[in-house]
Amino acid sequence: MPNYKKEDSLTLKKADWEVDFYSRPIIDSKGKKRWELLITTSQDISADKPFRWEKICPAGEVNSIWLSNALQEAINEAKEEGWEKPLRIRAWRSSMKTMVKKAAIKVGLDVIASRRTYSLIEWLKEREEEIYPLQEGYMNGPLAPPAPRILNDPIPLPEAVRGDAWSFTSLPIGALRDAKDWPMEFSGLLPIKEIDDETIEVPGLRLFSELRSLPIAGWLGGLEPVKLTMEGNQLLLEAGQEDRWLVTDMSQDIAESARQIIINSREKGNGYQFIAVQKNPADKKFSGFWMLRDIAD
């Protein structure tokens, strides 16, 4: 392993990690399902090639000890490739939350239970379509459907996140490409993929507060916003791992319009969405701005 001088740390790339430790649709020679650890850096607006790391876990060693050792191995390899040790990792499977957290603590990593793992979900989909079917032991017969996700009842947004007013709106997807140049305090930006129609409308939520826009933005970022959805005439914000927040009730015609914009973005615009926090509608600066994606887990 190379020796790094103190000043070299300033040049290391920084990113959060997204982690999935789970079984795959492959049976090994002993008739056991393969377990695999996947790690990827979170998507951002830089041009850096993501750090990706994978390791198969023996079926008899699926525990926090094996996982913590593997995480340390990944940290070491990431540094060799020019990446700083992540300050935190995101884990989206609720069933693995306890094991991942226990393993991460041993190597000095904080874990966020969050489905804001767009990079990981895309990589998993790619592997399920292009990698696993080509491997020996792949379970290519009819599989039992996964258990339906249990949805928590939505609850009103915390008082700390409510502003003076709100607005459901939309932007052409092409406009989001310039977001990296907008003045903003808190943010969570994503790379925008190439798309044929740059005029496709991206749904978004704008929150306004003349006196509390910055604290609201800080709180909202801590909620780990994932995506906006419509349920009946209610606009919901899905966040964290299992949280569902009620943003507002809408009239039937406005709710139907919002639903169509969300569906159209999901089907034609890669599911992009956004949330913006500003002092007022005329303010040119954002106290907070997050890009979201409406994609299947």
PyMOL commands that set and color helices and strands:
alter all, ss='L'
color gray80, all
select helices_A, chain A and resi 6-11+59-61+64-80+94-106+118-130+132-134+159-161+173-181+213-222+252-268
alter helices_A, ss='H'
color red, helices_A
select strands_A, chain A and resi 17-27+33-41+52-57+88-91+110-113+155-156+165-172+184-188+201-208+225-231+234-239+243-249+272-278+286-293
alter strands_A, ss='S'
color yellow, strands_A
deselect
rebuild
show_as cartoon
